[in-house]
Amino acid sequence: MKMTDNKKKALIIFALFAVIIAVSFAIARRGQFYEVALFRNGDGWGYDILRKEKVYIHQPYMPAVEGDKPFPDKVSARKTARLVTRKMKNQKIPSVTSEEIRKIVGE
C-alpha cells in the first residue's frame, strides 16, 4: 500500500510537532526555575531564593561563616545565591563552604 504525498507530508508535520512538544516538556521539567531576590540586612546584604514565587531559601547572613554576618555587598550576595541555585539545578545539596564564601567575598 502506497502513501500519497499529502499523507506523507501530514505524517512528517505530525512527527515534527510531536518532537517539538516532547522537547518543550523535557526542558520545562528539567529546568527548575529559581529567582534571586536581594535585600538589605542591617549594614549588609542577604538573599532569598524563590521558586514559584515562594521563598525557598532565606539567607540573611553569610553561610559557613561564624556569627551572624550579612554579606558585605550586593555583588557577593548575588554571586552566592547564583552558586546555590546552580547547585540545586544540578541536583546537588545547596550548601556553601567557607572556602567558597572566601572566594566570593574576597577575604
ChimeraX attribute file (.defattr): number of C-alpha atoms within 10 A of each C-alpha:
attribute: neighborCount
match mode: 1-to-1
recipient: residues
	/A:1	3
	/A:2	6
	/A:3	8
	/A:4	9
	/A:5	9
	/A:6	9
	/A:7	11
	/A:8	12
	/A:9	12
	/A:10	12
	/A:11	12
	/A:12	12
	/A:13	12
	/A:14	12
	/A:15	12
	/A:16	12
	/A:17	12
	/A:18	12
	/A:19	12
	/A:20	12
	/A:21	12
	/A:22	12
	/A:23	12
	/A:24	12
	/A:25	11
	/A:26	11
	/A:27	11
	/A:28	11
	/A:29	10
	/A:30	11
	/A:31	10
	/A:32	14
	/A:33	13
	/A:34	21
	/A:35	17
	/A:36	17
	/A:37	15
	/A:38	17
	/A:39	15
	/A:40	14
	/A:41	15
	/A:42	10
	/A:43	10
	/A:44	16
	/A:45	23
	/A:46	26
	/A:47	24
	/A:48	21
	/A:49	20
	/A:50	17
	/A:51	14
	/A:52	10
	/A:53	9
	/A:54	11
	/A:55	14
	/A:56	13
	/A:57	16
	/A:58	12
	/A:59	19
	/A:60	21
	/A:61	20
	/A:62	23
	/A:63	19
	/A:64	14
	/A:65	15
	/A:66	9
	/A:67	9
	/A:68	10
	/A:69	17
	/A:70	21
	/A:71	25
	/A:72	16
	/A:73	14
	/A:74	15
	/A:75	14
	/A:76	20
	/A:77	29
	/A:78	20
	/A:79	14
	/A:80	22
	/A:81	25
	/A:82	16
	/A:83	17
	/A:84	19
	/A:85	22
	/A:86	14
	/A:87	15
	/A:88	16
	/A:89	16
	/A:90	13
	/A:91	9
	/A:92	11
	/A:93	10
	/A:94	15
	/A:95	13
	/A:96	17
	/A:97	10
	/A:98	14
	/A:99	12
	/A:100	15
	/A:101	20
	/A:102	13
	/A:103	10
	/A:104	16
	/A:105	17
	/A:106	8
	/A:107	7
